[in-house]
Amino acid sequence: MSVRFKLDYRKFPAQPTEPFPRRTSVSRPVIPIALINNQRRVRYLALIDSGADYCIFHAEIGEQIGLQIESGKRLSFFGSSGQEQYAYFHEINIEVGGHETACFAGFSRELQSLPYGILGQEGFFDNFKITFDYLKDKIELQSIAD
Amino acid sequence: MVENTDLSEILKNYPDKWVALSGDSSKVVGVADKPADAVQQAHAKNEPDPILTRVPKNYGTYIL
């Protein structure tokens, strides 16, 4: 059964910059999710990122749910800096808005400069139809029925 | 439960730390170098289901 729900954008601290001197906060499509592995569960903030091919999370968060990070399948990936990074993929479940779904997700020790996990095309966009409404600070998610 | 979605004030004093937020994101209930320690602090404050996030040195501008 398909489930539809709305979540809010979240505001984070920002420092004024030369082109944006009045900016002290920034709104981003960041939502609370839960990562689940067997009976272990951890809640965590993650960015909905249509530019990401896969879901990638911090390795420390994977360890919170009992994963042996480096035992997963290794993938090299590239962020906007062009630098090669590595993630190790594991079968987990993610819970969003009370809806739980399977997700083959990567865990990386090289996300230290990133504040959130990344919800990408495979594992998230293939599980939810997503509508962004930046002006209203709303994100509508509709689960795609199996 | 009404969720606080404006984290611009409550997160700004914890650069380079893992932070555990209360279930409604209204307050910080744990701060540590490792998420496990932030969760432990949250549990000690009777917050059974905290939300973890990493606070960077600077939230900066992201073009991902």
N, CA and C atoms of all chains as a GROMACS GRO file, in nm:
protein
  630
    1MET      N    1   0.084  -0.120   0.000
    1MET     CA    2   0.000   0.000   0.000
    1MET      C    3   0.088   0.125   0.000
    2SER      N    4   0.053   0.219  -0.084
    2SER     CA    5   0.131   0.343  -0.093
    2SER      C    6   0.096   0.437   0.023
    3VAL      N    7   0.197   0.502   0.077
    3VAL     CA    8   0.177   0.595   0.188
    3VAL      C    9   0.229   0.732   0.146
    4ARG      N   10   0.152   0.838   0.177
    4ARG     CA   11   0.193   0.973   0.138
    4ARG      C   12   0.204   1.058   0.264
    5PHE      N   13   0.310   1.138   0.275
    5PHE     CA   14   0.326   1.225   0.391
    5PHE      C   15   0.415   1.343   0.355
    6LYS      N   16   0.406   1.449   0.438
    6LYS     CA   17   0.486   1.569   0.415
    6LYS      C   18   0.585   1.590   0.529
    7LEU      N   19   0.703   1.637   0.493
    7LEU     CA   20   0.805   1.672   0.591
    7LEU      C   21   0.852   1.814   0.562
    8ASP      N   22   0.913   1.877   0.661
    8ASP     CA   23   0.962   2.014   0.645
    8ASP      C   24   1.110   2.016   0.609
    9TYR      N   25   1.148   2.118   0.532
    9TYR     CA   26   1.290   2.148   0.518
    9TYR      C   27   1.344   2.181   0.658
   10ARG      N   28   1.474   2.166   0.676
   10ARG     CA   29   1.536   2.205   0.803
   10ARG      C   30   1.635   2.318   0.782
   11LYS      N   31   1.639   2.407   0.882
   11LYS     CA   32   1.732   2.520   0.875
   11LYS      C   33   1.857   2.490   0.955
   12PHE      N   34   1.972   2.526   0.897
   12PHE     CA   35   2.102   2.503   0.961
   12PHE      C   36   2.178   2.635   0.968
   13PRO      N   37   2.276   2.643   1.059
   13PRO     CA   38   2.354   2.768   1.069
   13PRO      C   39   2.430   2.794   0.940
   14ALA      N   40   2.444   2.920   0.905
   14ALA     CA   41   2.526   2.957   0.789
   14ALA      C   42   2.596   3.088   0.821
   15GLN      N   43   2.713   3.103   0.766
   15GLN     CA   44   2.787   3.226   0.788
   15GLN      C   45   2.769   3.318   0.667
   16PRO      N   46   2.753   3.449   0.693
   16PRO     CA   47   2.743   3.542   0.580
   16PRO      C   48   2.866   3.532   0.489
   17THR      N   49   2.842   3.545   0.361
   17THR     CA   50   2.952   3.540   0.265
   17THR      C   51   2.943   3.665   0.178
   18GLU      N   52   3.043   3.689   0.098
   18GLU     CA   53   3.045   3.811   0.016
   18GLU      C   54   2.922   3.819  -0.076
   19PRO      N   55   2.888   3.712  -0.149
   19PRO     CA   56   2.768   3.724  -0.234
   19PRO      C   57   2.637   3.718  -0.157
   20PHE      N   58   2.636   3.661  -0.035
   20PHE     CA   59   2.513   3.648   0.044
   20PHE      C   60   2.536   3.701   0.185
   21PRO      N   61   2.555   3.834   0.198
   21PRO     CA   62   2.600   3.891   0.326
   21PRO      C   63   2.496   3.884   0.438
   22ARG      N   64   2.369   3.866   0.404
   22ARG     CA   65   2.265   3.863   0.509
   22ARG      C   66   2.229   3.721   0.553
   23ARG      N   67   2.291   3.626   0.493
   23ARG     CA   68   2.249   3.488   0.522
   23ARG      C   69   2.308   3.440   0.655
   24THR      N   70   2.222   3.400   0.745
   24THR     CA   71   2.268   3.342   0.873
   24THR      C   72   2.216   3.200   0.893
   25SER      N   73   2.130   3.158   0.801
   25SER     CA   74   2.083   3.019   0.806
   25SER      C   75   2.054   2.974   0.663
   26VAL      N   76   2.047   2.843   0.647
   26VAL     CA   77   2.020   2.788   0.515
   26VAL      C   78   1.919   2.675   0.528
   27SER      N   79   1.819   2.674   0.440
   27SER     CA   80   1.718   2.566   0.440
   27SER      C   81   1.759   2.457   0.343
   28ARG      N   82   1.754   2.336   0.391
   28ARG     CA   83   1.791   2.223   0.305
   28ARG      C   84   1.690   2.109   0.320
   29PRO      N   85   1.673   2.028   0.214
   29PRO     CA   86   1.581   1.914   0.223
   29PRO      C   87   1.646   1.800   0.302
   30VAL      N   88   1.659   1.824   0.430
   30VAL     CA   89   1.720   1.727   0.522
   30VAL      C   90   1.609   1.671   0.611
   31ILE      N   91   1.600   1.540   0.620
   31ILE     CA   92   1.490   1.478   0.694
   31ILE      C   93   1.544   1.375   0.794
   32PRO      N   94   1.468   1.351   0.900
   32PRO     CA   95   1.509   1.245   0.992
   32PRO      C   96   1.471   1.108   0.936
   33ILE      N   97   1.566   1.017   0.939
   33ILE     CA   98   1.539   0.880   0.897
   33ILE      C   99   1.589   0.788   1.008
   34ALA      N  100   1.556   0.662   0.999
   34ALA     CA  101   1.616   0.563   1.088
   34ALA      C  102   1.683   0.457   1.002
   35LEU      N  103   1.804   0.418   1.041
   35LEU     CA  104   1.872   0.306   0.976
   35LEU      C  105   1.853   0.184   1.065
   36ILE      N  106   1.819   0.072   1.004
   36ILE     CA  107   1.785  -0.048   1.080
   36ILE      C  108   1.864  -0.167   1.026
   37ASN      N  109   1.925  -0.240   1.119
   37ASN     CA  110   1.996  -0.363   1.085
   37ASN      C  111   1.960  -0.467   1.190
   38ASN      N  112   1.886  -0.570   1.150
   38ASN     CA  113   1.832  -0.668   1.245
   38ASN      C  114   1.752  -0.594   1.352
   39GLN      N  115   1.790  -0.608   1.478
   39GLN     CA  116   1.711  -0.543   1.584
   39GLN      C  117   1.768  -0.407   1.622
   40ARG      N  118   1.874  -0.363   1.554
   40ARG     CA  119   1.939  -0.236   1.593
   40ARG      C  120   1.892  -0.123   1.504
   41ARG      N  121   1.872  -0.008   1.564
   41ARG     CA  122   1.812   0.105   1.494
   41ARG      C  123   1.876   0.233   1.543
   42VAL      N  124   1.902   0.327   1.453
   42VAL     CA  125   1.954   0.458   1.493
   42VAL      C  126   1.887   0.564   1.406
   43ARG      N  127   1.850   0.675   1.469
   43ARG     CA  128   1.791   0.788   1.394
   43ARG      C  129   1.902   0.885   1.357
   44TYR      N  130   1.880   0.955   1.243
   44TYR     CA  131   1.993   1.026   1.182
   44TYR      C  132   1.935   1.123   1.080
   45LEU      N  133   2.001   1.236   1.059
   45LEU     CA  134   1.955   1.332   0.958
   45LEU      C  135   2.021   1.301   0.823
   46ALA      N  136   1.943   1.311   0.717
   46ALA     CA  137   1.996   1.281   0.584
   46ALA      C  138   1.939   1.379   0.481
   47LEU      N  139   2.025   1.414   0.385
   47LEU     CA  140   1.990   1.508   0.278
   47LEU      C  141   1.933   1.433   0.158
   48ILE      N  142   1.818   1.476   0.110
   48ILE     CA  143   1.762   1.419  -0.013
   48ILE      C  144   1.838   1.481  -0.130
   49ASP      N  145   1.914   1.402  -0.202
   49ASP     CA  146   2.009   1.454  -0.301
   49ASP      C  147   1.990   1.384  -0.435
   50SER      N  148   1.917   1.451  -0.524
   50SER     CA  149   1.889   1.388  -0.654
   50SER      C  150   2.014   1.374  -0.739
   51GLY      N  151   2.123   1.440  -0.701
   51GLY     CA  152   2.247   1.428  -0.777
   51GLY      C  153   2.333   1.310  -0.736
   52ALA      N  154   2.291   1.241  -0.632
   52ALA     CA  155   2.370   1.126  -0.584
   52ALA      C  156   2.314   0.997  -0.644
   53ASP      N  157   2.402   0.912  -0.691
   53ASP     CA  158   2.357   0.786  -0.750
   53ASP      C  159   2.305   0.689  -0.645
   54TYR      N  160   2.366   0.691  -0.526
   54TYR     CA  161   2.333   0.593  -0.422
   54TYR      C  162   2.314   0.663  -0.287
   55CYS      N  163   2.268   0.587  -0.191
   55CYS     CA  164   2.260   0.636  -0.053
   55CYS      C  165   2.394   0.609   0.014
   56ILE      N  166   2.451   0.713   0.071
   56ILE     CA  167   2.581   0.700   0.140
   56ILE      C  168   2.568   0.761   0.279
   57PHE      N  169   2.611   0.687   0.379
   57PHE     CA  170   2.602   0.733   0.516
   57PHE      C  171   2.738   0.726   0.584
   58HIS      N  172   2.748   0.798   0.697
   58HIS     CA  173   2.875   0.795   0.773
   58HIS      C  174   2.901   0.653   0.827
   59ALA      N  175   3.026   0.611   0.820
   59ALA     CA  176   3.062   0.478   0.871
   59ALA      C  177   3.030   0.464   1.019
   60GLU      N  178   3.048   0.571   1.096
   60GLU     CA  179   3.022   0.562   1.241
   60GLU      C  180   2.875   0.532   1.269
   61ILE      N  181   2.787   0.577   1.180
   61ILE     CA  182   2.645   0.549   1.198
   61ILE      C  183   2.617   0.401   1.167
   62GLY      N  184   2.686   0.349   1.066
   62GLY     CA  185   2.672   0.206   1.037
   62GLY      C  186   2.718   0.120   1.153
   63GLU      N  187   2.826   0.164   1.219
   63GLU     CA  188   2.874   0.088   1.335
   63GLU      C  189   2.772   0.091   1.449
   64GLN      N  190   2.695   0.198   1.456
   64GLN     CA  191   2.591   0.208   1.560
   64GLN      C  192   2.485   0.098   1.545
   65ILE      N  193   2.466   0.052   1.421
   65ILE     CA  194   2.367  -0.055   1.401
   65ILE      C  195   2.435  -0.191   1.380
   66GLY      N  196   2.561  -0.198   1.421
   66GLY     CA  197   2.628  -0.328   1.426
   66GLY      C  198   2.694  -0.374   1.298
   67LEU      N  199   2.710  -0.286   1.199
   67LEU     CA  200   2.774  -0.328   1.074
   67LEU      C  201   2.926  -0.334   1.090
   68GLN      N  202   2.987  -0.434   1.028
   68GLN     CA  203   3.133  -0.437   1.012
   68GLN      C  204   3.158  -0.368   0.877
   69ILE      N  205   3.190  -0.240   0.883
   69ILE     CA  206   3.185  -0.157   0.762
   69ILE      C  207   3.265  -0.216   0.647
   70GLU      N  208   3.392  -0.247   0.672
   70GLU     CA  209   3.480  -0.290   0.562
   70GLU      C  210   3.449  -0.430   0.510
   71SER      N  211   3.353  -0.500   0.571
   71SER     CA  212   3.313  -0.631   0.518
   71SER      C  213   3.215  -0.615   0.401
   72GLY      N  214   3.166  -0.495   0.377
   72GLY     CA  215   3.073  -0.472   0.267
   72GLY      C  216   3.142  -0.465   0.132
   73LYS      N  217   3.063  -0.456   0.027
   73LYS     CA  218   3.118  -0.446  -0.110
   73LYS      C  219   3.167  -0.304  -0.133
   74ARG      N  220   3.292  -0.289  -0.177
   74ARG     CA  221   3.354  -0.157  -0.188
   74ARG      C  222   3.322  -0.089  -0.321
   75LEU      N  223   3.291   0.039  -0.311
   75LEU     CA  224   3.266   0.122  -0.430
   75LEU      C  225   3.351   0.247  -0.419
   76SER      N  226   3.418   0.286  -0.527
   76SER     CA  227   3.482   0.417  -0.528
   76SER      C  228   3.383   0.516  -0.588
   77PHE      N  229   3.375   0.634  -0.530
   77PHE     CA  230   3.282   0.734  -0.580
   77PHE      C  231   3.348   0.871  -0.577
   78PHE      N  232   3.284   0.965  -0.646
   78PHE     CA  233   3.341   1.098  -0.659
   78PHE      C  234   3.238   1.203  -0.619
   79GLY      N  235   3.277   1.294  -0.530
   79GLY     CA  236   3.192   1.408  -0.497
   79GLY      C  237   3.225   1.523  -0.591
   80SER      N  238   3.170   1.642  -0.559
   80SER     CA  239   3.190   1.755  -0.649
   80SER      C  240   3.336   1.799  -0.654
   81SER      N  241   3.415   1.760  -0.552
   81SER     CA  242   3.557   1.799  -0.553
   81SER      C  243   3.635   1.716  -0.654
   82GLY      N  244   3.576   1.606  -0.698
   82GLY     CA  245   3.645   1.519  -0.794
   82GLY      C  246   3.739   1.421  -0.729
   83GLN      N  247   3.749   1.426  -0.596
   83GLN     CA  248   3.840   1.336  -0.527
   83GLN      C  249   3.776   1.198  -0.508
   84GLU      N  250   3.854   1.093  -0.532
   84GLU     CA  251   3.802   0.958  -0.518
   84GLU      C  252   3.785   0.922  -0.370
   85GLN      N  253   3.668   0.866  -0.338
   85GLN     CA  254   3.640   0.823  -0.202
   85GLN      C  255   3.586   0.682  -0.207
   86TYR      N  256   3.578   0.618  -0.090
   86TYR     CA  257   3.532   0.479  -0.087
   86TYR      C  258   3.415   0.461   0.008
   87ALA      N  259   3.322   0.377  -0.033
   87ALA     CA  260   3.210   0.340   0.054
   87ALA      C  261   3.194   0.188   0.047
   88TYR      N  262   3.143   0.131   0.154
   88TYR     CA  263   3.122  -0.013   0.164
   88TYR      C  264   2.973  -0.039   0.178
   89PHE      N  265   2.918  -0.120   0.087
   89PHE     CA  266   2.773  -0.134   0.078
   89PHE      C  267   2.719  -0.253   0.157
   90HIS      N  268   2.607  -0.227   0.225
   90HIS     CA  269   2.541  -0.328   0.308
   90HIS      C  270   2.390  -0.323   0.285
   91GLU      N  271   2.326  -0.437   0.300
   91GLU     CA  272   2.180  -0.444   0.296
   91GLU      C  273   2.125  -0.405   0.433
   92ILE      N  274   2.052  -0.293   0.436
   92ILE     CA  275   1.988  -0.250   0.561
   92ILE      C  276   1.843  -0.214   0.529
   93ASN      N  277   1.771  -0.169   0.629
   93ASN     CA  278   1.640  -0.108   0.606
   93ASN      C  279   1.649   0.038   0.649
   94ILE      N  280   1.573   0.123   0.581
   94ILE     CA  281   1.560   0.261   0.627
   94ILE      C  282   1.412   0.288   0.656
   95GLU      N  283   1.391   0.373   0.755
   95GLU     CA  284   1.253   0.411   0.793
   95GLU      C  285   1.239   0.561   0.773
   96VAL      N  286   1.138   0.598   0.696
   96VAL     CA  287   1.110   0.739   0.669
   96VAL      C  288   0.962   0.764   0.693
   97GLY      N  289   0.932   0.856   0.783
   97GLY     CA  290   0.791   0.887   0.810
   97GLY      C  291   0.712   0.764   0.853
   98GLY      N  292   0.776   0.673   0.923
   98GLY     CA  293   0.707   0.553   0.970
   98GLY      C  294   0.700   0.442   0.866
   99HIS      N  295   0.750   0.468   0.744
   99HIS     CA  296   0.747   0.368   0.637
   99HIS      C  297   0.885   0.305   0.624
  100GLU      N  298   0.892   0.172   0.638
  100GLU     CA  299   1.022   0.104   0.633
  100GLU      C  300   1.042   0.036   0.499
  101THR      N  301   1.162   0.049   0.446
  101THR     CA  302   1.191  -0.011   0.316
  101THR      C  303   1.336  -0.059   0.312
  102ALA      N  304   1.362  -0.159   0.228
  102ALA     CA  305   1.498  -0.211   0.213
  102ALA      C  306   1.584  -0.111   0.137
  103CYS      N  307   1.712  -0.108   0.171
  103CYS     CA  308   1.803  -0.014   0.105
  103CYS      C  309   1.943  -0.074   0.104
  104PHE      N  310   2.003  -0.081  -0.014
  104PHE     CA  311   2.143  -0.125  -0.026
  104PHE      C  312   2.226   0.003  -0.021
  105ALA      N  313   2.286   0.030   0.095
  105ALA     CA  314   2.345   0.162   0.122
  105ALA      C  315   2.494   0.151   0.146
  106GLY      N  316   2.565   0.257   0.109
  106GLY     CA  317   2.709   0.264   0.130
  106GLY      C  318   2.741   0.337   0.260
  107PHE      N  319   2.852   0.297   0.319
  107PHE     CA  320   2.900   0.362   0.442
  107PHE      C  321   3.045   0.401   0.419
  108SER      N  322   3.076   0.527   0.449
  108SER     CA  323   3.209   0.578   0.416
  108SER      C  324   3.272   0.645   0.537
  109ARG      N  325   3.404   0.626   0.549
  109ARG     CA  326   3.478   0.697   0.655
  109ARG      C  327   3.527   0.832   0.606
  110GLU      N  328   3.489   0.869   0.485
  110GLU     CA  329   3.540   0.994   0.425
  110GLU      C  330   3.432   1.100   0.412
  111LEU      N  331   3.332   1.095   0.500
  111LEU     CA  332   3.224   1.195   0.496
  111LEU      C  333   3.237   1.296   0.610
  112GLN      N  334   3.356   1.304   0.672
  112GLN     CA  335   3.369   1.385   0.793
  112GLN      C  336   3.330   1.531   0.774
  113SER      N  337   3.349   1.584   0.654
  113SER     CA  338   3.314   1.724   0.633
  113SER      C  339   3.165   1.742   0.600
  114LEU      N  340   3.094   1.631   0.584
  114LEU     CA  341   2.951   1.640   0.551
  114LEU      C  342   2.867   1.624   0.678
  115PRO      N  343   2.768   1.712   0.698
  115PRO     CA  344   2.687   1.700   0.819
  115PRO      C  345   2.581   1.593   0.815
  116TYR      N  346   2.544   1.547   0.696
  116TYR     CA  347   2.430   1.455   0.688
  116TYR      C  348   2.465   1.334   0.603
  117GLY      N  349   2.382   1.231   0.617
  117GLY     CA  350   2.386   1.123   0.522
  117GLY      C  351   2.327   1.171   0.390
  118ILE      N  352   2.345   1.092   0.286
  118ILE     CA  353   2.298   1.128   0.153
  118ILE      C  354   2.195   1.023   0.108
  119LEU      N  355   2.077   1.071   0.071
  119LEU     CA  356   1.973   0.984   0.017
  119LEU      C  357   1.970   1.002  -0.134
  120GLY      N  358   2.021   0.906  -0.207
  120GLY     CA  359   2.038   0.920  -0.352
  120GLY      C  360   1.935   0.841  -0.432
  121GLN      N  361   1.963   0.830  -0.562
  121GLN     CA  362   1.867   0.773  -0.656
  121GLN      C  363   1.831   0.628  -0.621
  122GLU      N  364   1.936   0.543  -0.613
  122GLU     CA  365   1.909   0.402  -0.587
  122GLU      C  366   1.901   0.380  -0.436
  123GLY      N  367   1.791   0.328  -0.390
  123GLY     CA  368   1.773   0.308  -0.246
  123GLY      C  369   1.677   0.408  -0.185
  124PHE      N  370   1.661   0.526  -0.251
  124PHE     CA  371   1.565   0.623  -0.198
  124PHE      C  372   1.469   0.672  -0.305
  125PHE      N  373   1.523   0.733  -0.412
  125PHE     CA  374   1.434   0.784  -0.517
  125PHE      C  375   1.359   0.670  -0.588
  126ASP      N  376   1.414   0.548  -0.581
  126ASP     CA  377   1.340   0.436  -0.640
  126ASP      C  378   1.237   0.378  -0.542
  127ASN      N  379   1.234   0.430  -0.420
  127ASN     CA  380   1.133   0.387  -0.322
  127ASN      C  381   1.027   0.492  -0.294
  128PHE      N  382   1.057   0.618  -0.330
  128PHE     CA  383   0.963   0.727  -0.302
  128PHE      C  384   0.951   0.820  -0.422
  129LYS      N  385   0.826   0.863  -0.448
  129LYS     CA  386   0.803   0.976  -0.538
  129LYS      C  387   0.816   1.101  -0.453
  130ILE      N  388   0.897   1.198  -0.496
  130ILE     CA  389   0.932   1.310  -0.410
  130ILE      C  390   0.898   1.442  -0.479
  131THR      N  391   0.830   1.530  -0.406
  131THR     CA  392   0.799   1.663  -0.458
  131THR      C  393   0.859   1.767  -0.363
  132PHE      N  394   0.943   1.853  -0.417
  132PHE     CA  395   1.005   1.959  -0.337
  132PHE      C  396   0.926   2.089  -0.355
  133ASP      N  397   0.894   2.155  -0.244
  133ASP     CA  398   0.832   2.288  -0.251
  133ASP      C  399   0.915   2.380  -0.163
  134TYR      N  400   1.020   2.436  -0.221
  134TYR     CA  401   1.116   2.518  -0.145
  134TYR      C  402   1.049   2.640  -0.085
  135LEU      N  403   0.957   2.703  -0.159
  135LEU     CA  404   0.895   2.827  -0.110
  135LEU      C  405   0.808   2.801   0.013
  136LYS      N  406   0.751   2.682   0.022
  136LYS     CA  407   0.670   2.647   0.140
  136LYS      C  408   0.747   2.563   0.240
  137ASP      N  409   0.875   2.539   0.213
  137ASP     CA  410   0.958   2.459   0.305
  137ASP      C  411   0.903   2.319   0.325
  138LYS      N  412   0.842   2.262   0.222
  138LYS     CA  413   0.780   2.130   0.237
  138LYS      C  414   0.835   2.030   0.136
  139ILE      N  415   0.842   1.907   0.179
  139ILE     CA  416   0.880   1.795   0.091
  139ILE      C  417   0.768   1.692   0.103
  140GLU      N  418   0.711   1.654  -0.009
  140GLU     CA  419   0.607   1.551  -0.004
  140GLU      C  420   0.666   1.420  -0.055
  141LEU      N  421   0.645   1.316   0.023
  141LEU     CA  422   0.696   1.184  -0.014
  141LEU      C  423   0.578   1.089  -0.031
  142GLN      N  424   0.585   1.010  -0.135
  142GLN     CA  425   0.484   0.905  -0.154
  142GLN      C  426   0.558   0.775  -0.180
  143SER      N  427   0.534   0.679  -0.093
  143SER     CA  428   0.604   0.552  -0.112
  143SER      C  429   0.554   0.484  -0.239
  144ILE      N  430   0.645   0.420  -0.307
  144ILE     CA  431   0.610   0.347  -0.428
  144ILE      C  432   0.579   0.204  -0.387
  145ALA      N  433   0.453   0.164  -0.408
  145ALA     CA  434   0.409   0.033  -0.362
  145ALA      C  435   0.490  -0.076  -0.430
  146ASP      N  436   0.517  -0.185  -0.356
  146ASP     CA  437   0.593  -0.298  -0.411
  146ASP      C  438   0.511  -0.368  -0.520
  147MET      N  439   0.335   1.515   1.816
  147MET     CA  440   0.457   1.583   1.858
  147MET      C  441   0.495   1.690   1.755
  148VAL      N  442   0.513   1.814   1.802
  148VAL     CA  443   0.554   1.922   1.711
  148VAL      C  444   0.706   1.919   1.701
  149GLU      N  445   0.754   1.911   1.578
  149GLU     CA  446   0.898   1.902   1.556
  149GLU      C  447   0.958   2.041   1.536
  150ASN      N  448   1.073   2.063   1.596
  150ASN     CA  449   1.148   2.184   1.566
  150ASN      C  450   1.232   2.160   1.442
  151THR      N  451   1.214   2.242   1.339
  151THR     CA  452   1.292   2.222   1.218
  151THR      C  453   1.394   2.333   1.195
  152ASP      N  454   1.395   2.431   1.285
  152ASP     CA  455   1.496   2.538   1.275
  152ASP      C  456   1.611   2.505   1.369
  153LEU      N  457   1.717   2.449   1.312
  153LEU     CA  458   1.832   2.405   1.391
  153LEU      C  459   1.945   2.507   1.384
  154SER      N  460   1.917   2.625   1.330
  154SER     CA  461   2.024   2.722   1.304
  154SER      C  462   2.086   2.776   1.432
  155GLU      N  463   2.011   2.779   1.540
  155GLU     CA  464   2.067   2.828   1.666
  155GLU      C  465   2.124   2.715   1.750
  156ILE      N  466   2.049   2.608   1.764
  156ILE     CA  467   2.090   2.506   1.862
  156ILE      C  468   2.213   2.426   1.819
  157LEU      N  469   2.246   2.428   1.690
  157LEU     CA  470   2.363   2.350   1.646
  157LEU      C  471   2.490   2.432   1.632
  158LYS      N  472   2.480   2.563   1.641
  158LYS     CA  473   2.595   2.644   1.599
  158LYS      C  474   2.713   2.642   1.696
  159ASN      N  475   2.694   2.590   1.817
  159ASN     CA  476   2.803   2.591   1.914
  159ASN      C  477   2.878   2.459   1.925
  160TYR      N  478   2.857   2.369   1.829
  160TYR     CA  479   2.919   2.237   1.842
  160TYR      C  480   2.996   2.196   1.716
  161PRO      N  481   3.085   2.282   1.666
  161PRO     CA  482   3.156   2.245   1.543
  161PRO      C  483   3.243   2.122   1.561
  162ASP      N  484   3.245   2.038   1.459
  162ASP     CA  485   3.329   1.918   1.454
  162ASP      C  486   3.290   1.815   1.561
  163LYS      N  487   3.163   1.810   1.595
  163LYS     CA  488   3.114   1.714   1.694
  163LYS      C  489   2.994   1.637   1.637
  164TRP      N  490   2.972   1.520   1.694
  164TRP     CA  491   2.844   1.451   1.675
  164TRP      C  492   2.747   1.500   1.781
  165VAL      N  493   2.626   1.533   1.737
  165VAL     CA  494   2.525   1.586   1.828
  165VAL      C  495   2.403   1.494   1.825
  166ALA      N  496   2.350   1.467   1.945
  166ALA     CA  497   2.223   1.394   1.956
  166ALA      C  498   2.116   1.496   1.989
  167LEU      N  499   2.013   1.501   1.908
  167LEU     CA  500   1.898   1.590   1.930
  167LEU      C  501   1.786   1.511   1.997
  168SER      N  502   1.706   1.580   2.077
  168SER     CA  503   1.587   1.516   2.134
  168SER      C  504   1.495   1.470   2.020
  169GLY      N  505   1.403   1.382   2.051
  169GLY     CA  506   1.315   1.326   1.948
  169GLY      C  507   1.237   1.430   1.870
  170ASP      N  508   1.208   1.545   1.933
  170ASP     CA  509   1.137   1.652   1.863
  170ASP      C  510   1.234   1.759   1.809
  171SER      N  511   1.364   1.733   1.822
  171SER     CA  512   1.470   1.824   1.773
  171SER      C  513   1.468   1.961   1.842
  172SER      N  514   1.408   1.970   1.959
  172SER     CA  515   1.399   2.101   2.025
  172SER      C  516   1.524   2.133   2.106
  173LYS      N  517   1.603   2.030   2.139
  173LYS     CA  518   1.722   2.057   2.222
  173LYS      C  519   1.831   1.954   2.195
  174VAL      N  520   1.953   1.995   2.231
  174VAL     CA  521   2.068   1.906   2.221
  174VAL      C  522   2.074   1.822   2.348
  175VAL      N  523   2.082   1.689   2.332
  175VAL     CA  524   2.085   1.601   2.449
  175VAL      C  525   2.214   1.519   2.456
  176GLY      N  526   2.306   1.542   2.364
  176GLY     CA  527   2.434   1.473   2.368
  176GLY      C  528   2.531   1.537   2.270
  177VAL      N  529   2.657   1.550   2.312
  177VAL     CA  530   2.761   1.606   2.224
  177VAL      C  531   2.888   1.526   2.247
  178ALA      N  532   2.948   1.473   2.142
  178ALA     CA  533   3.068   1.391   2.159
  178ALA      C  534   3.144   1.380   2.028
  179ASP      N  535   3.264   1.322   2.038
  179ASP     CA  536   3.342   1.298   1.917
  179ASP      C  537   3.291   1.176   1.841
  180LYS      N  538   3.223   1.086   1.913
  180LYS     CA  539   3.170   0.965   1.850
  180LYS      C  540   3.019   0.958   1.870
  181PRO      N  541   2.945   0.913   1.768
  181PRO     CA  542   2.800   0.906   1.783
  181PRO      C  543   2.755   0.818   1.900
  182ALA      N  544   2.830   0.710   1.925
  182ALA     CA  545   2.790   0.619   2.034
  182ALA      C  546   2.789   0.694   2.168
  183ASP      N  547   2.887   0.783   2.188
  183ASP     CA  548   2.894   0.857   2.315
  183ASP      C  549   2.781   0.961   2.323
  184ALA      N  550   2.748   1.022   2.209
  184ALA     CA  551   2.637   1.120   2.208
  184ALA      C  552   2.504   1.049   2.242
  185VAL      N  553   2.488   0.928   2.188
  185VAL     CA  554   2.366   0.851   2.217
  185VAL      C  555   2.361   0.813   2.365
  186GLN      N  556   2.476   0.774   2.419
  186GLN     CA  557   2.482   0.736   2.561
  186GLN      C  558   2.441   0.854   2.650
  187GLN      N  559   2.489   0.973   2.616
  187GLN     CA  560   2.450   1.092   2.693
  187GLN      C  561   2.299   1.117   2.682
  188ALA      N  562   2.245   1.096   2.562
  188ALA     CA  563   2.100   1.115   2.543
  188ALA      C  564   2.021   1.018   2.630
  189HIS      N  565   2.064   0.892   2.630
  189HIS     CA  566   1.993   0.791   2.712
  189HIS      C  567   1.999   0.827   2.859
  190ALA      N  568   2.113   0.882   2.903
  190ALA     CA  569   2.127   0.922   3.044
  190ALA      C  570   2.032   1.036   3.078
  191LYS      N  571   1.988   1.109   2.976
  191LYS     CA  572   1.892   1.218   2.998
  191LYS      C  573   1.748   1.174   2.966
  192ASN      N  574   1.727   1.043   2.970
  192ASN     CA  575   1.593   0.986   2.944
  192ASN      C  576   1.539   1.021   2.806
  193GLU      N  577   1.629   1.028   2.709
  193GLU     CA  578   1.589   1.050   2.570
  193GLU      C  579   1.617   0.920   2.496
  194PRO      N  580   1.518   0.833   2.484
  194PRO     CA  581   1.545   0.697   2.433
  194PRO      C  582   1.571   0.690   2.283
  195ASP      N  583   1.524   0.788   2.207
  195ASP     CA  584   1.531   0.775   2.061
  195ASP      C  585   1.584   0.904   1.998
  196PRO      N  586   1.708   0.941   2.030
  196PRO     CA  587   1.760   1.069   1.979
  196PRO      C  588   1.787   1.064   1.830
  197ILE      N  589   1.802   1.183   1.771
  197ILE     CA  590   1.836   1.195   1.628
  197ILE      C  591   1.980   1.245   1.619
  198LEU      N  592   2.064   1.168   1.550
  198LEU     CA  593   2.205   1.205   1.539
  198LEU      C  594   2.231   1.292   1.417
  199THR      N  595   2.324   1.384   1.433
  199THR     CA  596   2.374   1.458   1.318
  199THR      C  597   2.517   1.499   1.346
  200ARG      N  598   2.592   1.518   1.240
  200ARG     CA  599   2.729   1.566   1.258
  200ARG      C  600   2.730   1.715   1.230
  201VAL      N  601   2.791   1.792   1.320
  201VAL     CA  602   2.803   1.936   1.297
  201VAL      C  603   2.942   1.961   1.238
  202PRO      N  604   2.948   2.014   1.118
  202PRO     CA  605   3.079   2.039   1.057
  202PRO      C  606   3.141   2.166   1.114
  203LYS      N  607   3.267   2.192   1.079
  203LYS     CA  608   3.330   2.317   1.122
  203LYS      C  609   3.255   2.435   1.062
  204ASN      N  610   3.202   2.414   0.942
  204ASN     CA  611   3.130   2.520   0.874
  204ASN      C  612   3.026   2.454   0.784
  205TYR      N  613   2.900   2.492   0.798
  205TYR     CA  614   2.797   2.432   0.711
  205TYR      C  615   2.816   2.472   0.566
  206GLY      N  616   2.882   2.587   0.546
  206GLY     CA  617   2.925   2.625   0.413
  206GLY      C  618   2.817   2.624   0.308
  207THR      N  619   2.862   2.605   0.187
  207THR     CA  620   2.772   2.600   0.071
  207THR      C  621   2.796   2.468   0.001
  208TYR      N  622   2.690   2.395  -0.027
  208TYR     CA  623   2.706   2.264  -0.090
  208TYR      C  624   2.652   2.268  -0.231
  209ILE      N  625   2.734   2.224  -0.322
  209ILE     CA  626   2.690   2.197  -0.459
  209ILE      C  627   2.724   2.050  -0.480
  210LEU      N  628   2.631   1.962  -0.453
  210LEU     CA  629   2.660   1.818  -0.459
  210LEU      C  630   2.621   1.761  -0.594
   0.00000   0.00000   0.00000
